[in-house]
């Protein structure tokens, strides 16, 4: 696997980890059913990040913690969650998490176009995209 592909897959992993952090923070701030919902999302993205790391190794790459492409936005989101609990801020959080997901999907598409994967490998990546 070439370095660009490996870097893109690492960045996708970092986006998964960002989403995990956002939902962890939301879970900490919520109560009851809402807290359970956010906790489930947190666990989902944690699982996705672990799957992606395993996928990187299976494809012959190496997982390297890299600069998160969403780092500043993540910090803003966490601050927003901590400072406000109103509906408007939750809508903004939802918008931002959708942006993170779209960014990851675009990176997946780049990876799929720029690298010749076996049919099995490509199927694994596409299944991973659908979980996002």
C-alpha positions as CSV (number, residue, x, y, z in Angstrom):
1,X,0.0,0.0,0.0
2,X,1.4,3.4,-0.9
3,X,2.0,6.1,1.7
4,X,-0.9,8.4,0.4
5,X,-3.4,5.6,0.8
6,X,-2.1,4.7,4.2
7,X,-2.3,8.4,5.3
8,X,-5.9,8.7,4.1
9,X,-6.9,5.5,5.9
10,X,-5.2,6.9,9.1
11,X,-7.1,10.2,8.7
12,X,-10.3,8.2,8.4
13,X,-9.5,6.5,11.6
14,X,-8.8,9.8,13.3
15,X,-12.3,11.0,12.1
16,X,-13.8,7.9,13.7
17,X,-12.0,8.8,16.9
18,X,-13.2,12.4,16.8
19,X,-16.8,11.2,16.4
20,X,-16.2,8.9,19.4
21,X,-15.0,11.8,21.5
22,X,-18.0,14.0,20.5
23,X,-20.5,11.3,21.5
24,X,-18.5,10.6,24.7
25,X,-18.8,14.2,25.6
26,X,-22.5,14.3,24.7
27,X,-23.0,11.2,26.8
28,X,-21.4,12.8,29.8
29,X,-23.7,15.8,29.5
30,X,-26.9,13.9,28.9
31,X,-29.2,11.8,31.1
32,X,-31.5,8.9,30.8
33,X,-32.4,7.6,27.3
34,X,-30.5,10.3,25.6
35,X,-27.3,9.3,27.5
36,X,-27.8,5.7,26.4
37,X,-28.2,6.8,22.8
38,X,-25.0,8.8,22.8
39,X,-23.2,6.0,24.7
40,X,-24.2,3.6,21.9
41,X,-22.9,6.0,19.3
42,X,-19.6,6.4,21.2
43,X,-19.2,2.6,21.3
44,X,-20.1,2.4,17.6
45,X,-17.3,4.8,16.5
46,X,-14.8,3.2,18.9
47,X,-15.5,-0.1,17.2
48,X,-15.2,1.5,13.7
49,X,-11.9,2.9,14.6
50,X,-10.6,-0.4,15.8
51,X,-11.9,-2.1,12.7
52,X,-10.2,0.5,10.5
53,X,-6.9,0.0,12.3
54,X,-7.2,-3.8,11.7
55,X,-8.1,-3.2,8.1
56,X,-5.1,-0.9,7.6
57,X,-2.8,-3.7,8.9
58,X,-4.6,-6.4,6.8
59,X,-4.0,-4.2,3.7
60,X,-0.3,-4.1,4.4
61,X,-0.3,-0.6,5.9
62,X,0.6,0.8,9.3
63,X,-1.6,2.7,11.7
64,X,0.1,5.9,12.8
65,X,-1.6,8.4,14.9
66,X,-1.8,11.5,12.7
67,X,-2.9,15.1,12.9
68,X,-6.6,14.9,13.0
69,X,-8.1,16.7,10.0
70,X,-11.0,17.8,12.2
71,X,-9.0,18.7,15.3
72,X,-10.0,22.4,15.6
73,X,-13.7,21.7,14.8
74,X,-13.6,18.9,17.3
75,X,-12.4,21.3,20.0
76,X,-15.1,23.8,19.1
77,X,-17.7,21.0,19.2
78,X,-16.6,19.8,22.6
79,X,-16.6,23.4,23.9
80,X,-20.1,23.9,22.5
81,X,-21.4,20.8,24.2
82,X,-19.9,21.8,27.5
83,X,-21.1,25.4,27.4
84,X,-24.7,25.0,26.1
85,X,-27.3,22.3,26.4
86,X,-29.9,23.9,24.2
87,X,-31.4,22.5,21.0
88,X,-29.6,24.9,18.8
89,X,-26.2,23.7,19.9
90,X,-27.3,20.1,19.5
91,X,-28.4,20.9,16.0
92,X,-25.0,22.4,15.3
93,X,-23.3,19.3,16.8
94,X,-25.4,17.1,14.4
95,X,-24.4,19.3,11.5
96,X,-20.7,19.0,12.4
97,X,-20.8,15.3,12.9
98,X,-22.4,15.0,9.5
99,X,-19.6,17.0,8.0
100,X,-17.0,14.7,9.7
101,X,-18.8,11.7,8.2
102,X,-18.9,13.3,4.8
103,X,-15.2,14.0,5.0
104,X,-14.5,10.4,5.9
105,X,-16.7,9.2,3.0
106,X,-14.8,11.5,0.6
107,X,-11.5,10.1,1.8
108,X,-12.8,6.5,1.3
109,X,-13.8,7.4,-2.3
110,X,-10.3,8.8,-2.9
111,X,-8.7,5.7,-1.5
112,X,-10.9,3.4,-3.6
113,X,-10.2,5.3,-6.8
114,X,-6.4,5.7,-6.3
115,X,-5.5,2.1,-5.2
116,X,-6.2,-1.2,-6.8
117,X,-7.6,-3.4,-4.1
118,X,-8.6,-7.0,-4.5
119,X,-12.3,-7.6,-4.7
120,X,-12.4,-8.8,-1.1
121,X,-10.4,-5.8,0.2
122,X,-12.7,-3.4,-1.7
123,X,-15.7,-5.1,-0.3
124,X,-14.3,-4.7,3.2
125,X,-13.8,-1.0,2.7
126,X,-17.3,-0.5,1.2
127,X,-18.8,-2.4,4.2
128,X,-16.9,-0.1,6.5
129,X,-18.2,3.0,4.6
130,X,-21.8,1.8,5.1
131,X,-21.3,1.5,8.9
132,X,-20.3,5.2,9.0
